[in-house]
Amino acid sequence: MQLLTGVKNPATMVTMATAIIFIASMPLAWSKEQLSSRECEDLGFTGLALCSDCHTLAEYIKDQELVTDCLKCCTEDSDDATSKITYSGAMLEVCMRKLVFYPEIVGFIEEEKDQFPSVNVQYTFNSPPKLILLDDEGQHKESIRIDNWKREHILQFLKEKVKQRSSAI
């Protein structure tokens, strides 16, 4: 209680100590606020992180601000928290000049992409490889960086998360 050494009244001391504890716990209360997927991406949080991942991060990283930001960008845990979420389509965004560094993504685009008619490739200058997941109206819902994904991981993810268009032509 180094902060309260000049306070003589014990009641004031307790009130001030309570206020300090309240203020120190405020970032945890703020963590329930959710940020948009764009704001989370700007902070460096991409993908569908579960809140339990943020708590694990807190065990190793003692940066409260980072943990708070993580909690603002996570999805609540449940048995099937992410397995039930599906998207109407996706966009694979990548920089054409950087493709040489991502042979797994090149292989997917050249050999596997045709299996997924609801997935489009968009070449955007200086963009890291990422999947932009779209809702029924074609609006951006989630964004997942796939820099280090193997081709089979991309295939599995798209089969599980992106609705397949029916080819009734």
KASULSUL-V910076 format. One record per residue. N is the residue number from 0. SS is DSSP state (a for helix, b for strand, c for the rest). PHI is phi in degrees with one decimal (NA if undefined). Layout:
n->(N & N)
ss->(SS & SS)
phi->(PHI & PHI)
This chain:
n->(0 & 1 & 2 & 3 & 4 & 5 & 6 & 7 & 8 & 9 & 10 & 11 & 12 & 13 & 14 & 15 & 16 & 17 & 18 & 19 & 20 & 21 & 22 & 23 & 24 & 25 & 26 & 27 & 28 & 29 & 30 & 31 & 32 & 33 & 34 & 35 & 36 & 37 & 38 & 39 & 40 & 41 & 42 & 43 & 44 & 45 & 46 & 47 & 48 & 49 & 50 & 51 & 52 & 53 & 54 & 55 & 56 & 57 & 58 & 59 & 60 & 61 & 62 & 63 & 64 & 65 & 66 & 67 & 68 & 69 & 70 & 71 & 72 & 73 & 74 & 75 & 76 & 77 & 78 & 79 & 80 & 81 & 82 & 83 & 84 & 85 & 86 & 87 & 88 & 89 & 90 & 91 & 92 & 93 & 94 & 95 & 96 & 97 & 98 & 99 & 100 & 101 & 102 & 103 & 104 & 105 & 106 & 107 & 108 & 109 & 110 & 111 & 112 & 113 & 114 & 115 & 116 & 117 & 118 & 119 & 120 & 121 & 122 & 123 & 124 & 125 & 126 & 127 & 128 & 129 & 130 & 131 & 132 & 133 & 134 & 135 & 136 & 137 & 138 & 139 & 140 & 141 & 142 & 143 & 144 & 145 & 146 & 147 & 148 & 149 & 150 & 151 & 152 & 153 & 154 & 155 & 156 & 157 & 158 & 159 & 160 & 161 & 162 & 163 & 164 & 165 & 166 & 167 & 168)
ss->(c & a & a & a & c & c & c & c & c & a & a & a & a & a & a & a & a & a & a & a & a & a & a & a & a & a & a & a & a & a & c & c & c & c & c & c & a & a & a & a & a & a & a & c & c & c & c & c & c & b & a & a & a & a & a & a & a & a & a & a & c & c & c & a & a & a & a & a & a & a & a & a & c & c & b & c & c & c & c & c & c & c & c & c & c & c & b & c & b & b & b & b & b & b & c & a & a & a & a & a & a & c & a & a & a & a & a & a & a & a & a & a & a & a & a & c & c & c & b & b & b & b & b & c & c & c & c & c & c & b & b & b & b & b & c & c & c & c & c & b & b & b & b & b & b & c & c & c & c & c & a & a & a & a & a & a & a & a & a & a & a & b & c & c & c & c & c & c & c)
phi->(NA & -56.9 & -66.9 & -103.5 & -66.1 & -83.1 & -89.2 & -97.2 & -79.9 & -60.9 & -66.6 & -65.1 & -61.8 & -65.6 & -62.2 & -67.6 & -63.7 & -62.7 & -63.0 & -64.5 & -63.7 & -60.8 & -64.3 & -66.4 & -89.0 & -59.8 & -58.1 & -67.8 & -69.0 & -65.3 & -63.4 & -74.8 & -65.7 & -99.7 & -99.5 & -72.1 & -62.8 & -66.2 & -62.6 & -65.5 & -63.2 & -62.4 & -80.9 & 100.1 & -100.6 & -125.1 & 91.2 & -104.9 & -66.9 & -87.1 & -61.5 & -64.3 & -64.9 & -67.0 & -67.8 & -65.5 & -57.1 & -63.0 & -69.6 & -104.4 & -111.0 & -96.5 & -100.7 & -59.8 & -64.2 & -63.9 & -64.7 & -61.8 & -62.2 & -59.7 & -65.1 & -75.1 & -113.7 & -96.6 & -107.6 & -57.8 & -74.8 & -158.8 & -57.0 & -123.6 & -54.2 & -104.6 & -71.8 & -84.8 & -78.4 & -130.9 & -126.2 & -76.5 & -166.3 & -151.6 & -125.8 & -91.4 & -104.1 & -158.0 & -85.2 & -60.2 & -70.1 & -92.4 & -56.8 & -57.8 & -85.7 & -128.8 & -61.6 & -66.3 & -71.5 & -59.6 & -59.2 & -62.5 & -61.9 & -76.1 & -115.2 & -116.3 & -58.1 & -63.1 & -69.7 & -123.5 & -65.2 & -89.2 & -111.9 & -112.5 & -104.1 & -125.2 & -93.7 & -123.5 & -53.7 & 65.8 & -84.0 & -71.0 & -64.1 & -153.6 & -100.2 & -103.6 & -92.1 & -115.9 & -86.3 & -60.9 & -90.3 & 79.7 & -88.8 & -61.4 & -111.3 & -142.0 & -137.3 & -130.0 & -72.1 & -126.6 & -47.2 & -105.7 & -76.4 & -84.7 & -57.1 & -65.5 & -69.9 & -62.4 & -59.6 & -61.7 & -60.9 & -65.3 & -64.2 & -84.1 & -108.3 & -111.7 & -63.5 & -86.6 & -70.0 & -79.7 & -96.3 & -98.0 & -109.5)
